[in-house]
Amino acid sequence: MDTPSTETCTYCEGEIETSEWHPVRAVRSDEDDVEILPFCESECVERWNDEQGPAEDDYVV
């Protein structure tokens, strides 16, 4: 049996089962690299946005 793959929520550090849909955010670094940040729920994305402030070239998916 396959073991589900997991990630950690960027905001609350909760466990995310990656076989299920979860929100992510793509952010561009100062070096122009793109990093995908996983979140366990939309509320964590909103809280993270409130603390970090959205940048104009960031995307929520």
Secondary structure, 3 states (H helix, E strand, C coil): CCCCCEEECCCCCCEEECCCCCCEEEEECCCCCEEEEECCCHHHHHHHHHHHCCCCCCEEC
